[in-house]
Amino acid sequence: MMTIKLARHFTKRSLLFTLLTLILPTTGFSQVLDNPVQPVLQDVQRTTDRVRNQVQQRVQDNVQQRLPETLQNLHQGVVTVANDTMNRLPVLGANNQELFTEVTLDDGTRVLEREWLVVASAEAEQVLQKLGSELLAKQELGAVGMTVLRFKVPAEFNDEELLRRELPDAEAASLARHYVYDTQGSAATADTEQAAQQRWCETPVTIGMIDTAVDTAHPAFASHTIVQKDFLANGIAQPTAHGTAVAGLLVGSHEDYMSLVPQAKLYSAAIFHRHNALQQGAALLPLLEALNWLAEQQVRVINMSLTGPGNPLLEQAVKRLSEQNILLVAAAGNDGPAAPASYPAAYDEVIAVTAVDGHGAIYRWANQGEFVEFAARGVQVKTARRDGQVGYETGTSMAAPAVSAAAACIWHENKLQNVAEVRQALQQRVIDLGTKGRDSVFGFGLLTAE
């Protein structure tokens, strides 16, 4: 049974990497995560069932032909381990203390194990204590108009329907799992034509971003002051590659590429925890805290190059910020054209951005749907990378900052009064692509500074 013990240390993603490196070429991987092979894993996970079955068949063939017997036994052990065991990812703090654990549900959604969030009330706290729940945090979020309880339930109460029955009606309506969100960077293949980014203005506008931490020591930020705040417990490792790429697009200064708004003041909220070189995630409560903080800083435009599940708490926060005349911009997602809508991009109050290449062709893995509002260049765009490098990145994550920059510049230069006017003004700056008028692929069209 040694095989099974070894297998329990494998995640689904690490197994895929081990096996797929035998059959997939290694060309032009992005560094938008802290390890350049992650985009390949993301592409594999986004394929349809048909393609996935074909890949699995190829894996089986290659396992038999190319793996030594010991690794074949390891493979057999891995595939027999239960999914919840394979997909448990502990997050460690100082002194290697386990702070929480990510698990993957049957539908592929990532959550913190047995953790839930709900709008706080004395009645809700009493009910949760009677159920034997552990109250982990009580977070007041004044700018978004709520106080949130974070709690962990015993295994027998880890069920949404059951918890809703037990909680008071008002609090039950706000109940949400403690979801985990992903960045939306992807592979920049070597044969893809590179696209130059357009500068929107030299005006000292203010923009907020919610992402991984930014490597502020990168040479591209030498002449910039980035106001950065993280929303993670002390000692949790944080990735920097994705946030550095997004910040580089917005305000970076480098002789090899042009940033969107080089004079902007950038507020960066870091919410992503790092498991290892291949895996990272951002929990819902830090996302809500980040939105609250940026609203307190009176930031008018917030860029969110991340996606995940919709839920009542995130929806309420988005609505409250929109009511305060704050414009939210989000990546549409990189899960493929047949994937369901991703959040926060799919909320009506949020501008959802898809990615195109230098010829206006849609990025092959971009989500599609009626929620898509604008397209921007996001395929092979040059920006800051981790470890002081500069290079090309791809994904709807790289397209969203262009719309955030455009909105901030147009809002300031035209002295517009509210978010609705800004969205109308953006529609006047597009090149219509695809079906005439707004469509589910390009939205209103490609936003251009020309």
C-alpha positions as CSV (number, residue, x, y, z in Angstrom):
1,M,0.0,0.0,0.0
2,M,3.0,2.3,-0.2
3,T,1.7,3.4,-3.6
4,I,-1.5,4.8,-2.1
5,K,0.5,6.7,0.6
6,L,2.6,8.4,-2.1
7,A,-0.4,9.2,-4.1
8,R,-2.0,11.1,-1.4
9,H,0.7,13.7,-1.7
10,F,-0.3,14.3,-5.3
11,T,-2.9,16.8,-6.5
12,K,-4.9,16.4,-9.7
13,R,-2.8,19.2,-11.3
14,S,0.5,17.8,-10.3
15,L,-0.4,14.4,-11.7
16,L,-1.5,16.0,-14.9
17,F,1.8,17.8,-15.1
18,T,3.8,14.7,-14.5
19,L,2.0,12.7,-17.1
20,L,1.4,15.3,-19.8
21,T,5.0,16.4,-20.0
22,L,5.5,13.1,-21.7
23,I,3.3,14.0,-24.6
24,L,3.0,17.7,-24.8
25,P,5.6,20.1,-26.4
26,T,7.1,22.8,-24.2
27,T,6.8,26.0,-26.2
28,G,6.6,29.6,-25.1
29,F,5.0,29.1,-21.6
30,S,3.8,32.2,-19.9
31,Q,5.3,33.4,-16.6
32,V,2.0,34.9,-15.5
33,L,2.1,32.5,-12.6
34,D,5.2,31.8,-10.5
35,N,5.9,28.7,-12.6
36,P,5.9,28.8,-16.4
37,V,4.1,25.5,-16.9
38,Q,0.9,26.5,-15.2
39,P,-0.8,27.8,-18.4
40,V,-0.5,24.4,-19.9
41,L,-2.4,22.9,-17.0
42,Q,-5.0,25.6,-17.4
43,D,-5.5,24.8,-21.1
44,V,-5.9,21.1,-20.3
45,Q,-8.5,21.8,-17.7
46,R,-10.4,24.1,-20.1
47,T,-10.9,21.5,-22.9
48,T,-14.2,19.9,-23.6
49,D,-14.9,16.4,-22.4
50,R,-14.2,15.0,-25.8
51,V,-10.7,16.5,-26.0
52,R,-10.0,15.5,-22.4
53,N,-10.9,11.9,-23.1
54,Q,-8.6,11.9,-26.1
55,V,-5.8,13.3,-23.9
56,Q,-6.5,10.7,-21.3
57,Q,-6.2,7.9,-23.9
58,R,-2.9,9.3,-25.0
59,V,-1.7,9.4,-21.4
60,Q,-2.7,5.7,-20.9
61,D,-0.8,4.7,-24.1
62,N,2.3,6.6,-23.1
63,V,2.2,5.4,-19.5
64,Q,2.4,1.8,-20.8
65,Q,5.1,2.6,-23.3
66,R,7.3,5.1,-21.5
67,L,7.0,4.9,-17.8
68,P,9.0,2.5,-15.7
69,E,7.1,0.0,-13.6
70,T,7.3,1.9,-10.4
71,L,5.7,5.0,-11.9
72,Q,3.0,2.9,-13.5
73,N,2.2,1.6,-10.0
74,L,2.1,5.2,-8.7
75,H,-0.2,6.2,-11.5
76,Q,-2.6,3.3,-10.7
77,G,-2.6,4.4,-7.0
78,V,-3.3,8.0,-7.8
79,V,-6.3,7.3,-9.9
80,T,-7.9,5.2,-7.2
81,V,-7.6,7.8,-4.5
82,A,-10.8,9.7,-3.8
83,N,-11.1,13.1,-5.4
84,D,-11.4,15.0,-2.1
85,T,-8.1,13.5,-1.0
86,M,-6.3,14.3,-4.2
87,N,-7.5,17.9,-4.2
88,R,-6.8,18.9,-0.7
89,L,-4.3,21.8,-0.7
90,P,-3.2,23.0,2.8
91,V,-2.1,26.7,3.1
92,L,0.6,27.2,5.7
93,G,1.5,30.2,7.8
94,A,4.4,31.0,10.0
95,N,6.2,27.9,11.5
96,N,4.5,25.7,8.8
97,Q,1.2,25.9,10.7
98,E,-1.8,24.9,8.6
99,L,-4.2,27.9,8.5
100,F,-6.8,26.5,6.1
101,T,-7.2,23.9,3.3
102,E,-8.5,24.2,-0.2
103,V,-10.6,21.5,-1.6
104,T,-12.3,21.0,-5.0
105,L,-16.0,20.2,-5.1
106,D,-17.5,17.7,-7.6
107,D,-18.3,20.5,-10.0
108,G,-14.7,21.7,-10.0
109,T,-15.3,24.7,-7.8
110,R,-12.5,25.4,-5.3
111,V,-13.5,26.3,-1.7
112,L,-11.9,26.5,1.7
113,E,-12.7,23.2,3.5
114,R,-15.9,23.3,5.5
115,E,-15.7,27.1,5.6
116,W,-18.7,29.4,5.0
117,L,-19.4,33.2,5.1
118,V,-22.6,34.9,6.1
119,V,-23.8,38.4,7.0
120,A,-23.2,38.8,10.8
121,S,-25.9,39.0,13.4
122,A,-26.3,38.0,17.0
123,E,-28.9,35.4,16.0
124,A,-26.7,33.9,13.3
125,E,-23.8,33.6,15.8
126,Q,-26.0,31.8,18.3
127,V,-27.2,29.3,15.7
128,L,-23.7,28.6,14.5
129,Q,-22.4,28.1,18.0
130,K,-25.2,25.6,18.7
131,L,-24.2,23.7,15.6
132,G,-20.7,23.4,16.9
133,S,-19.2,25.7,14.4
134,E,-15.9,27.5,14.9
135,L,-16.1,31.2,14.4
136,L,-12.9,32.2,12.6
137,A,-13.4,35.9,12.0
138,K,-15.9,38.7,12.2
139,Q,-15.0,41.4,9.6
140,E,-16.7,44.8,9.4
141,L,-16.7,46.1,5.9
142,G,-18.1,49.6,6.2
143,A,-17.6,50.8,2.6
144,V,-19.6,47.9,1.2
145,G,-22.2,48.0,4.0
146,M,-21.9,44.7,5.7
147,T,-20.2,42.8,8.5
148,V,-19.2,39.2,7.6
149,L,-18.8,36.1,9.7
150,R,-16.3,33.5,8.6
151,F,-17.0,30.1,10.2
152,K,-16.1,26.5,9.9
153,V,-18.7,23.8,10.4
154,P,-18.5,20.2,11.6
155,A,-18.5,17.7,8.7
156,E,-22.1,16.7,9.3
157,F,-23.3,20.3,8.8
158,N,-21.2,21.0,5.7
159,D,-24.3,21.4,3.5
160,E,-25.8,24.6,2.1
161,E,-29.4,23.5,2.3
162,L,-29.1,22.3,5.9
163,L,-27.3,25.5,7.0
164,R,-30.0,27.7,5.3
165,R,-32.7,25.9,7.2
166,E,-30.9,26.5,10.5
167,L,-30.1,30.2,10.0
168,P,-32.5,33.1,10.3
169,D,-34.1,34.0,6.9
170,A,-32.2,37.2,6.3
171,E,-28.8,35.7,7.1
172,A,-29.6,32.5,5.2
173,A,-30.1,34.6,2.0
174,S,-26.5,35.8,2.3
175,L,-24.9,32.4,3.0
176,A,-21.9,31.5,0.7
177,R,-19.2,29.0,0.7
178,H,-15.7,30.4,1.2
179,Y,-15.0,30.3,-2.5
180,V,-11.5,30.5,-4.1
181,Y,-10.8,32.7,-7.1
182,D,-8.3,32.3,-9.9
183,T,-6.1,34.7,-11.9
184,Q,-6.7,34.8,-15.7
185,G,-3.4,34.6,-17.4
186,S,-2.6,32.0,-20.0
187,A,0.0,30.6,-22.3
188,A,1.8,33.0,-24.7
189,T,2.8,30.6,-27.5
190,A,5.9,31.2,-29.5
191,D,4.1,31.3,-32.9
192,T,1.6,34.0,-31.8
193,E,2.2,37.5,-33.3
194,Q,3.0,40.1,-30.6
195,A,0.6,43.0,-30.1
196,A,1.8,46.5,-29.1
197,Q,-0.2,48.0,-26.2
198,Q,-1.7,51.5,-26.6
199,R,-1.1,54.4,-24.2
200,W,-4.4,56.0,-23.1
201,C,-3.2,59.1,-21.3
202,E,-0.4,60.8,-19.4
203,T,-2.9,62.1,-16.8
204,P,-2.3,61.3,-13.1
205,V,-5.5,59.3,-12.7
206,T,-6.1,56.9,-9.8
207,I,-6.7,53.2,-10.4
208,G,-7.1,50.3,-8.1
209,M,-6.4,46.6,-8.8
210,I,-7.1,43.4,-6.9
211,D,-4.6,40.7,-7.8
212,T,-1.6,38.9,-6.5
213,A,1.1,41.0,-4.8
214,V,3.2,43.2,-7.0
215,D,7.0,43.0,-7.1
216,T,7.5,46.7,-6.4
217,A,11.3,46.2,-6.7
218,H,10.9,45.5,-10.4
219,P,12.9,48.1,-12.5
220,A,9.6,48.9,-14.3
221,F,8.3,50.5,-11.1
222,A,11.5,52.4,-10.2
223,S,9.9,55.8,-10.8
224,H,6.4,54.8,-9.4
225,T,4.9,54.6,-6.0
226,I,2.5,51.8,-5.8
227,V,0.3,51.8,-2.7
228,Q,0.0,48.1,-1.8
229,K,-1.9,46.4,1.0
230,D,-2.2,42.6,1.5
231,F,-5.2,40.9,3.0
232,L,-3.6,37.6,4.1
233,A,-2.6,36.3,7.5
234,N,1.1,36.8,8.5
235,G,3.4,34.2,7.2
236,I,1.3,33.1,4.2
237,A,3.4,32.9,1.0
238,Q,2.3,35.2,-1.7
239,P,2.8,34.9,-5.5
240,T,3.9,38.0,-7.4
241,A,4.0,37.2,-11.1
242,H,0.4,37.9,-12.2
243,G,0.0,41.1,-10.2
244,T,3.4,42.3,-11.5
245,A,2.3,41.7,-15.1
246,V,-1.0,43.6,-14.6
247,A,0.7,46.5,-12.7
248,G,3.3,46.6,-15.4
249,L,0.7,47.0,-18.1
250,L,-0.9,49.9,-16.2
251,V,2.0,52.0,-15.0
252,G,5.3,50.3,-15.7
253,S,8.1,52.3,-17.3
254,H,10.5,50.4,-19.5
255,E,12.4,51.0,-22.7
256,D,11.0,47.7,-24.2
257,Y,7.3,48.5,-23.9
258,M,4.7,51.2,-23.4
259,S,2.4,51.2,-20.4
260,L,-1.3,52.3,-20.5
261,V,-1.3,55.1,-17.9
262,P,2.3,55.7,-16.8
263,Q,1.4,58.7,-14.5
264,A,-1.4,57.0,-12.7
265,K,-1.4,56.4,-9.0
266,L,-2.0,52.7,-8.4
267,Y,-3.5,51.1,-5.4
268,S,-2.9,47.4,-5.3
269,A,-4.8,45.0,-3.0
270,A,-3.0,41.6,-2.7
271,I,-5.3,38.7,-1.9
272,F,-3.7,35.6,-3.4
273,H,-2.1,32.9,-1.4
274,R,0.6,30.6,-2.9
275,H,0.5,26.8,-2.4
276,N,3.6,26.1,-4.5
277,A,5.2,27.0,-7.8
278,L,2.1,25.6,-9.7
279,Q,-0.9,26.6,-7.6
280,Q,-2.4,29.8,-6.1
281,G,-5.8,31.1,-5.1
282,A,-7.7,34.0,-3.5
283,A,-10.5,33.4,-1.0
284,L,-13.7,35.3,-1.0
285,L,-13.3,37.2,2.3
286,P,-10.0,38.8,1.2
287,L,-11.7,39.8,-2.0
288,L,-14.5,41.5,-0.1
289,E,-11.9,43.2,2.2
290,A,-10.0,44.4,-0.9
291,L,-13.1,45.9,-2.5
292,N,-13.9,47.6,0.8
293,W,-10.3,49.1,1.2
294,L,-10.2,50.4,-2.3
295,A,-13.6,52.1,-1.8
296,E,-12.2,53.7,1.4
297,Q,-9.3,55.0,-0.7
298,Q,-11.8,56.7,-3.0
299,V,-10.6,54.9,-6.0
300,R,-13.0,55.4,-9.0
301,V,-11.9,52.5,-11.2
302,I,-11.0,49.0,-9.9
303,N,-9.4,46.3,-12.1
304,M,-10.0,42.7,-11.2
305,S,-8.1,40.2,-13.4
306,L,-9.6,37.2,-11.6
307,T,-12.7,35.0,-11.9
308,G,-14.7,32.6,-9.7
309,P,-18.2,31.7,-8.6
310,G,-21.0,34.2,-8.1
311,N,-22.5,34.5,-4.6
312,P,-24.8,36.8,-2.6
313,L,-22.0,38.5,-0.6
314,L,-19.9,39.4,-3.7
315,E,-23.0,40.5,-5.5
316,Q,-24.0,42.8,-2.6
317,A,-20.5,44.3,-2.5
318,V,-20.5,45.0,-6.2
319,K,-23.9,46.7,-6.0
320,R,-22.9,48.9,-3.1
321,L,-19.7,50.1,-4.9
322,S,-21.7,50.8,-8.1
323,E,-24.1,52.9,-6.0
324,Q,-21.0,54.8,-4.8
325,N,-20.1,55.6,-8.4
326,I,-17.2,53.3,-8.5
327,L,-16.5,51.5,-11.9
328,L,-15.6,47.8,-11.7
329,V,-13.7,46.1,-14.6
330,A,-13.0,42.4,-14.7
331,A,-11.5,39.7,-16.9
332,A,-14.2,37.7,-18.7
333,G,-12.3,34.5,-18.0
334,N,-10.1,32.0,-19.8
335,D,-12.3,28.9,-19.5
336,G,-13.3,28.6,-23.2
337,P,-16.2,29.7,-25.4
338,A,-18.5,27.1,-24.0
339,A,-17.8,27.8,-20.4
340,P,-20.5,29.3,-18.1
341,A,-20.2,33.0,-17.1
342,S,-17.5,33.8,-14.5
343,Y,-17.8,36.3,-11.7
344,P,-17.4,39.2,-10.9
345,A,-17.4,39.9,-14.7
346,A,-20.9,38.6,-15.2
347,Y,-22.6,41.0,-12.8
348,D,-24.4,43.8,-14.6
349,E,-22.5,46.4,-12.6
350,V,-19.2,45.1,-13.9
351,I,-17.5,45.7,-17.3
352,A,-16.5,42.3,-18.6
353,V,-13.5,42.3,-20.9
354,T,-12.4,39.7,-23.4
355,A,-9.1,39.5,-25.2
356,V,-8.1,39.7,-28.9
357,D,-4.8,39.5,-30.7
358,G,-3.1,42.2,-32.8
359,H,-5.4,41.3,-35.8
360,G,-8.6,41.5,-33.7
361,A,-9.0,37.7,-33.6
362,I,-10.6,36.5,-30.4
363,Y,-8.4,34.7,-27.8
364,R,-9.2,31.0,-28.2
365,W,-9.8,30.4,-24.5
366,A,-11.8,33.5,-23.8
367,N,-15.2,33.0,-22.1
368,Q,-18.1,34.1,-24.3
369,G,-21.6,35.3,-23.4
370,E,-24.0,38.2,-23.3
371,F,-22.2,39.6,-20.3
372,V,-19.1,40.4,-22.4
373,E,-19.0,44.2,-22.9
374,F,-15.6,45.1,-24.5
375,A,-12.6,43.5,-26.2
376,A,-9.1,44.7,-25.7
377,R,-5.6,43.5,-26.7
378,G,-4.6,40.7,-24.5
379,V,-2.7,38.2,-26.6
380,Q,1.1,38.4,-26.5
381,V,1.3,41.9,-24.9
382,K,4.6,42.9,-23.4
383,T,4.8,43.8,-19.7
384,A,6.8,43.3,-16.5
385,R,7.5,39.8,-15.4
386,R,8.7,38.3,-12.2
387,D,12.3,38.4,-11.2
388,G,12.9,41.8,-13.0
389,Q,12.2,40.4,-16.4
390,V,10.1,41.8,-19.3
391,G,8.2,39.5,-21.7
392,Y,4.9,38.6,-23.3
393,E,1.7,37.6,-21.6
394,T,-1.7,36.4,-22.8
395,G,-5.2,36.2,-21.4
396,T,-8.3,38.2,-20.5
397,S,-6.3,39.3,-17.4
398,M,-4.0,41.2,-19.7
399,A,-7.0,42.8,-21.6
400,A,-8.9,44.1,-18.6
401,P,-6.2,46.7,-17.6
402,A,-6.6,48.4,-21.0
403,V,-10.3,49.0,-20.3
404,S,-9.6,50.1,-16.8
405,A,-7.0,52.6,-18.1
406,A,-9.4,53.8,-20.8
407,A,-12.2,54.3,-18.3
408,A,-10.1,56.3,-15.9
409,C,-8.7,58.5,-18.6
410,I,-12.0,59.2,-20.4
411,W,-13.7,59.8,-17.1
412,H,-11.1,62.4,-16.0
413,E,-10.5,64.1,-19.4
414,N,-14.2,64.5,-20.3
415,K,-15.3,65.4,-16.7
416,L,-18.0,62.8,-16.8
417,Q,-20.4,62.6,-13.9
418,N,-21.0,58.9,-13.3
419,V,-20.3,55.3,-14.2
420,A,-23.2,55.2,-16.7
421,E,-21.7,58.1,-18.7
422,V,-18.3,56.4,-18.7
423,R,-19.7,53.2,-20.1
424,Q,-21.5,55.1,-22.8
425,A,-18.3,57.0,-23.7
426,L,-16.4,53.8,-24.0
427,Q,-18.9,52.5,-26.5
428,Q,-18.0,55.4,-28.7
429,R,-14.4,54.3,-28.8
430,V,-14.7,50.8,-30.2
431,I,-14.1,49.1,-33.6
432,D,-17.0,46.8,-34.2
433,L,-15.9,43.2,-34.6
434,G,-17.8,40.0,-35.4
435,T,-21.6,40.3,-35.7
436,K,-22.8,43.9,-36.2
437,G,-23.5,45.6,-32.9
438,R,-23.0,44.0,-29.5
439,D,-22.4,40.3,-29.6
440,S,-21.4,37.5,-27.2
441,V,-17.9,37.2,-28.5
442,F,-16.5,40.8,-28.7
443,G,-19.2,42.7,-26.8
444,F,-19.5,46.2,-28.3
445,G,-16.1,45.7,-30.0
446,L,-12.4,46.4,-29.7
447,L,-11.7,49.4,-27.5
448,T,-9.0,51.6,-29.1
449,A,-7.2,54.8,-28.1
450,E,-6.8,55.8,-31.8
